[in-house]
Amino acid sequence: MKKNWLWPVMAAGLFISACSAETAQEETEDPTDTATESAEETETASAVDSAAMELEVPFDGVMDHVHGMGYIEENGGLYFASHHGLKVHRDGKWTEIEDQYHDFMGFNATATGFVSSGHPDMQSGMQNPLGIKRSDDGGETFEDLGFEGETDFHEMAVGYNTNNLFVFNPQANSEMETGFHRSDDAGESWQQTAAEGLEGKVTYLAMHPDDSMMIAAASNQGIFLSEDGGESFTRITEGELGTAAFFSEDALYYGTYSEQAKLVKRDLSGEEQEISLPEMTEDGVVYVAQHPENPEQLAIYTVKGHAWQTQDAGENWTQILNAGQVQ
């Protein structure tokens, strides 16, 4: 098996190629009597939670071009940002956000909602590209954080609890030069960072949920870690492709690929533990998420469009997506 087979696949289809801004019409919607709204299953949901979940309709189809995944604490859903809007897995059921079929890029779940870039649904009236948008009501409305009509941010990290940001800007715009920039005030202002020591083509960025100085990057040269807000990075892997990065409160989870896929939990002191993965053939982990209320509940999404969840930190996995088809 060629060691670096994974990188051309990622570069060609999953991360680097620009998604078009064509109208996002869903392909195979067929709501059935057996599908029930997940809102009624959460009796203690707040008014905001309930309103967000009321936007959801049953989904039983295929999603493609996923560009982010994460749990939103407010309503417990595992959100997938796809080429045709947001799909949600919650309590074993699949839904999607109705009438918000944006092509999301650089998606990050937060405690109260999500932050994303990308391209708008042609029916939305938004400028293309989206710039940076925040939603705290499940995608019904968006707060504009800037750059609408200017920039599509593919590589973007957001603090889960702070809403601070770290981005790669691919081309100079009205506020940024090309390169890496951070915002320590949730998008109000920006400053460029040197990103010294960060090598290769970066495909994913992650920020610690509370400490915005801690940033990780996955690139074709490995996994890199910064503890000074992105001014400098240190490589923490050797001889492997970096494929994924995710911060929980007490650890960095990262994915790599050499002869096979690997997922590692690295605590903040630097001690590492490899997590068992489901059986994969020429596939790699590109997104990782941890449930905010259960540290042992993890989810992964792979290059080939598969997704699994575990309730016991990797001892057992349940497949919830098979080549993009919901399970």
Summary of the structure (lengths in Angstrom):
residues: 327
radius of gyration: 18.3
end to end distance: 29.4
largest distance: 55.8
contacts: 1123
relative contact order: 0.12
helix: 6%
strand: 40%
